[in-house]
Amino acid sequence: MLGALGMLVTEEPIEFHPLFQATNKDIGPAIRHLDEVRAVSPYFFELLALIIGALEFNRALTGWTAPDDVLSKNAALKPDYFPGDVGFDPLGLAPKDPEEFYALHTKELQNGRLAMLGWAGMVAQELVNGKEIFVNLGLAEDRFDPSKLPVQF
């Protein structure tokens, strides 16, 4: 959901870039912004992969039975574990009723899937012609010069 929003706010005419300065240059469509992140911080993606790996490892330890015990217990998931629920609810917004929690969980998954489809459509549009979304809609001027990108393809 944030990815779809990020595609829109980082392009013409809004151009809000929380990760790097873009006031002195136009880095073009949002699909090319990761090239700028790599140029500014070369090890960003490796560090991000390690953080995501650590979080996923913690989730696996929280919800899954140890591999040695799977056959003896005849279950891969721990009995009190709901897939995706790792107990992170700092504001206490999750419903206490299991049926209501399941319904909210399902709505959240469906909303996330819809946002991913929207994001994929925006990426596909930018890959087809290399123009920003608002430029294609006629709401912004096309000022992008691909020769000024930090990474050339």
FITORVEX-71944 format. One record per residue (C-alpha): x, y, z; chain. Coordinates in steps of 0.2 Angstrom, whole numbers, plus 5000, padded with zeros to 4 digits. Each point is the difference from the previous one (the first is absolute). Layout:
BEGIN
   east   north     up   c
      X       Y      Z   A
...
//
This chain:
BEGIN
   east   north     up   c
   5000    5000   5000   A
   5014    5012   5004   A
   5009    4995   4984   A
   4985    5006   4990   A
   5000    5016   5009   A
   5019    5002   4998   A
   4998    4998   4982   A
   4989    5015   4999   A
   5008    5012   5012   A
   5018    4998   4994   A
   4995    5005   4982   A
   4996    5017   4991   A
   4992    5011   5006   A
   5001    4995   5018   A
   5018    4994   5001   A
   5002    4996   5019   A
   5015    4989   5002   A
   5003    4995   5018   A
   5016    4989   4997   A
   5010    5013   4990   A
   5001    5017   4993   A
   4992    5003   4983   A
   4998    5019   5000   A
   5015    5002   4989   A
   4997    4986   4987   A
   4985    4991   4993   A
   5003    4981   5002   A
   4985    4995   4990   A
   4987    4987   5002   A
   4998    4991   5016   A
   5007    4984   4993   A
   5017    5008   4998   A
   5000    5007   5018   A
   5008    4984   5007   A
   5015    5003   4988   A
   5002    5017   5010   A
   4999    4991   5016   A
   5014    4988   4995   A
   5011    5014   4994   A
   4998    5010   5016   A
   5001    4985   5012   A
   5008    4985   4991   A
   4997    4987   5015   A
   4982    5005   5003   A
   4992    4985   4992   A
   5012    4988   5008   A
   4996    5007   5017   A
   4981    5000   4996   A
   5001    4982   4996   A
   5009    4995   5016   A
   4987    5010   5010   A
   4985    4991   4991   A
   5009    4983   5002   A
   5002    5003   5019   A
   4981    5005   5001   A
   4995    4985   4990   A
   5011    4988   5011   A
   4992    5007   5015   A
   4982    4997   4993   A
   5005    4982   4996   A
   5006    4997   5018   A
   4984    5008   5006   A
   4988    4990   4990   A
   5008    4984   4994   A
   5004    4984   5009   A
   5019    4995   5000   A
   5004    4988   4985   A
   5004    4986   5012   A
   4983    5000   5008   A
   4989    5001   4985   A
   4998    4982   4997   A
   4997    4996   5019   A
   4987    5014   5002   A
   4993    4997   4983   A
   4999    5019   4997   A
   5011    5013   4992   A
   4992    5015   5009   A
   4999    5003   5018   A
   4982    4998   5007   A
   4998    5018   5006   A
   5007    5008   4985   A
   4990    5009   4986   A
   5009    5002   4984   A
   5007    5017   4999   A
   4996    5005   5018   A
   5017    5003   5009   A
   4992    5009   5014   A
   5005    5018   4994   A
   4985    5011   5005   A
   5008    5015   5009   A
   4983    5010   5000   A
   4989    4985   5004   A
   4989    5002   4985   A
   4999    4981   4996   A
   4983    4993   5005   A
   5000    4987   5014   A
   4986    4990   4992   A
   5009    4986   4989   A
   4986    5001   4987   A
   5001    5019   4999   A
   5019    4999   4999   A
   4999    4988   4986   A
   4988    5011   4990   A
   5011    5015   5003   A
   5015    4990   4995   A
   4991    4995   4984   A
   4995    5017   4996   A
   5018    5006   5002   A
   5007    4987   4989   A
   4987    5004   4986   A
   5004    5019   5002   A
   5018    4996   4999   A
   4998    4990   4984   A
   4990    5013   4992   A
   5013    5013   5004   A
   5014    4988   4992   A
   4990    4999   4984   A
   4998    5019   4999   A
   5019    5002   5003   A
   5004    4987   4987   A
   4989    5009   4988   A
   5009    5016   5003   A
   5017    4992   4998   A
   4994    4991   4984   A
   4995    5017   4993   A
   5016    5008   5004   A
   5010    4986   4993   A
   4991    5001   4983   A
   5004    5018   4996   A
   5011    5006   5013   A
   4989    5014   5005   A
   4994    5005   5017   A
   4982    4997   5005   A
   4994    5018   5001   A
   5009    5004   4983   A
   4990    4986   4992   A
   4984    5007   5007   A
   5005    5018   4993   A
   5001    5007   5018   A
   5018    5004   5000   A
   5014    5005   4988   A
   5013    4987   4994   A
   5017    5007   5006   A
   5009    4983   5002   A
   5017    4998   4992   A
   5005    4982   5001   A
   5018    5004   4996   A
   5002    5007   5018   A
   4995    4984   5009   A
   5014    4994   5012   A
   4999    4982   4992   A
   4999    4998   4981   A
   4992    4985   4992   A
//
